[in-house]
Amino acid sequence: MTFSIHLPVVLALSLASLPAGAQESKEPSNSWNVFADQVFTSDGDVIKNAMVRVQDGKIVAITPGTSAGSSDSSLRASAMTAGMIDLSARIHLGFGSVEQTSEIMPDMRVSDALDLFDEAWMRTAKSGVTTVLANPRDDDVIGGLGIALKTAGKATIAARTLKADAVLRGAIGSQPSSRNHPAFGSPADIFSRRPTTRMGVEWEWRKAMYDAAASRGDKSRVYRGSEHVLEVLDDKLPLCIQAWTTQDIRTAVFLKEEIEREKLGTPKLIIDAAAEAWKEPQLLVRSKAMVVLPPFPLQGRTGEGSFMAAGTAKMLSDLGVPIALSSHGAVAAELFLDRQAGMAMRGGLSFDAALAAVTIAPARMIGVDARVGSIAVGKDADLVLWSGVPFELTSRVVGVLVDGRLVLDPRPPQDSASAK
Amino acid sequence: MSQKITRSLVLAPALLTSLFAAPVLADGKLAIKVGRIITMNGPEIVNGVILIENGRITAVGTNLKLPWDAVVIDQPKMVAFPGMVEAHSARGMDRPNENIDVAPFLSVADSIDPVGFYFEDALRWGITTINVQQGPECVIGARGMIVKPVGITIEDMLVKPDGGLKISASPKRGNSPATQQQALRAAFADLRTYLDDIVRDKKQGGDRAKREALFQGRDLEGEKSKGKPMGGSAWKVEGLELIPRGEIDEKQEPLLALVEGRIPAFIYCARPMDVERALEIARTNGFLARTTLVCYTACWKAADSIAAAGVSVVLEGPLVQLERDPITGKEIETFVPKIFADKKIPFALSSTNTTTESLWFQAATAVGLGLPREMALKAATVVPATILGLQKRVGSIEVGKDGNVLLFSGDPLSVTAFVEHVIVEGKPVYDRSKDIRVKALLEGKQPPGTAAADENGKTAPATAAHPHDDTGTVPLDEPEPKKKD
């Protein structure tokens, strides 16, 4: 996979560098002059006819009012945005990788289960998503620690990692309890256990929180992984909970509020797949929870029987609730993140807010905005080139750079050929 | 039918008041003034007027003198676009797949549900002409019908009664490709044997055809009492003129119509291998000239055969084919419409569903993937109109055509533009601002009949009509939803 990622790049570059003759660059270059008619920085600016200089994987300069040069290291497109960030990409895990020995697994690291050789990474990268939050599957109440990583680059976790232990991931709702059953009747197996209901799921959550808080003074309350739950309580690690329906969103919010009221801690809460956030948006405003939205469904119906209004993103954005859009692991092209931004705009969200919701907002949610999420000098050169106005159906992603490496080449094939 | 009408009358009040309420038009004159008209027949018109009288477009241009009694729709910010045309759809019916292998004596007219949600949705997304055909699970299927998504009876909806015969070159469930093709050939061989038999019987002084016709209770008066020599180009049964046309078995007549080139055929091809077999049946039975292939994505591989045969295509399925090379493992993406465009094969886009894969969505996506804009727009209007033989009636905004006009809030292919108004045959039939279902989808407000306010601000008792709201949740700090005056 390492090769299949780099091979086209190596080829394109070696072809490109041959005419120059002198230099023989076999290493993939990650220095470029990237030109676009419009550069949407995600910092509120639109820079016309700008060049973004990329050197050694970083953005080193942004020069407005320049036209494209013709060197081999120049790329150009109609529009440029920062690489998109998907906090619910779910491209990485098979079902068998869920740890099932307990419902509370805060010390599991999803990074140990990721298969970077899966082609889904490349597909995701080529769709313009350059950073993802990889989380454990939601079959446990607390599934473990998520990791923020790049979608392309050297195929090692170390090389791709943006932030290890980015969130503590868990789920509320029917999924964690769906396969469990009581210990009587059928032969005992690993699923003969609690929780078997939403009530049980919530009980597991509160027990994990209270035990972790108590473990500060009483070492007998320490349990496996409780130190990570403690980090959540101490606001050192965001808590990312999947909750589709308004019922489950309430549970998540009430959990956070209870922890604060009982002075157990001050967790930072990200609610993932919050399809029904539109029903009680004031809850989210009141509790300062952040929201990751799943893809906009056809007729409103989506996961766990929830209903998502097309205006959800706009409503939350207008109320000041931090929102990020996500693909929630969708495989259909029309549900990819670039299309989701368009669908959110169709629901009334402004272009600027839609752009933020796929770039800088998710970066801020998991605390990686110093490196990714906008086009600024010093940041990682994660760039997306568009054939037209971003997020319009009539535009598409034509070029992608991750850490300055060309993942999708915007140059038409004959150009790289004629460079020979 | 009577059952359907009764049902529609029960459903009617909620739906029709909002969606199908048409202002009374004096002498059916309607003038539409908009900021921009995309005519699909020549250049765009800025600040133009479309005049529709008695359902037909009578003038298009700027600075037109309007009849004093015309109803005027004045929307200077909106963009007028011709009503889009769905060249082939198996939706809008109650059970679209007939079990009998060869069933050309059936008609979708008996299966179409006029108040079905599909037709309402079609209007919402700007589709004003639909060729309803039975599903692909057949050998020779029912006769299709071209309708507009307006009206509560089949008669109201009718645009053109004979939309053509559906044939499937892809095996129906349980068939192998070989049995499917044999069944197709057998259907036409049976027709020939039947025609030979009745002609021989007649020549020998028999009246078998007549007795069967009388037994079936068919009308043998007028034109039907006359015989005609067999038309068509592929094969002929000599002496068919001896048989009055009304006497021909109704199970065989549609196939004879096909062979004589009187009706069109829509042949479904799921895979490229089906294309040649579809063309063979059409060629050997003389209806190639009236054939349209309904091609699923992968059929682009047979594009050369299609181009050589000179037939048109309706594209179904994803616009991009993703394949994996079996040896190298490399993923190969093929953008299908471009291939047909390059080979100059006329193609129409089609909706997979009416929401995210409606015609406008498909057209916009195709532009994003590299199809020229004009071609994408034509593939949703002019081309399907031509495929349906309705090129003189629909597909563009020009004088003499049906007054089917969409008013978009922006460019028709923009992700933020919506169909705001739909005018069908000169009658305003859809107004987005009054579309309660769009409101519910957009804002999450409950449809009428549930606790949330209806259009008039009246609250009806809550029912379980809205499936997502059976939890009885009450907003905590949120004020009551704003009620519209």
Interface residues (C-beta under 8 A of the other chain):
Chain A: S4 E119 R123 T245 T246 Q247 E276 W278 K279 E280 P281 Q282 L283 R286 L298 Q299 G300 R301 G305 S306 F307 M308 A309 A310 G311 T312 M315 A333 E334 G342 M343 M345 R346 G347 G348 S387 G388 F391 E392 L393 T394 S395 R396
Chain B: P318 V320 K330 E331 N353 T355 T356 E357 F361 A364 T365 V367 G368 L369 R373 L413 S414 V415 T416 F418 A440 L441 L442 E443 G444 H466 P467 H468 D469 T471 T473 P475 L476 D477 E478
